[in-house]
Amino acid sequence: MHPDFEELLCEIDCLRAHNFEIERGASQQHPLVVAEGALIVIALERFLRIVLGERATGSDTLHNLLEKAASGNDPLLLRDDRTDLMIKLLTTVRNVTLHGNFEQGAANYKHKFPERTSMPEKTVADFLRTSFGNDTAVIYGYLLGLVGTLDPACAREHMDRLPRS
């Protein structure tokens, strides 16, 4: 993998470990959930730009890159129900993170993903801690799965670093 992409994965691993320690109650520090989500979105976009090469343009958004990766003669992403859900999930997390509109994210989340909302979030903090935090973990697993199709050793190294409960 590219060294800059590897560095992004290492930084995500550090943030995930930090947030996991807080979740377990082993640390009184503040969780960095938004930072983790933002870095995962950046890493995914970087990965897609690397693998798409010249097919990726400077004006492509994450959504466009995902669509390109799922199309063509040799798609990186296989089109199935999960792919469509991941594209929707990724673009939602990206938009909430990029625009900093956590209130709208919390309000709209239940309507966009009723199957993924297990409890009503009353505050932005609840939203970030539950739905948003859980979905960034799902997206990171998805990213490592994509990495594993091209570089199994790299994906395995970062999977091994994932915190375990």
Protein Blocks (a to p, Z undefined) as FASTA:
>chain_A
ZZklmmmmmmmmmmmmmmmmmmnopacbdcdfklmmmmmmmmmmmmmmmmnmmmpcfklc
fklmmmmmmgcjbdfbdcdfklmmmmmmmmmmmmmmmnopaklmmmmmmmmmmmlmmbdc
fbfklmmmmmmmmmmmmmmmmmmmmmmmmmmmlmmmmmmmpccZZ
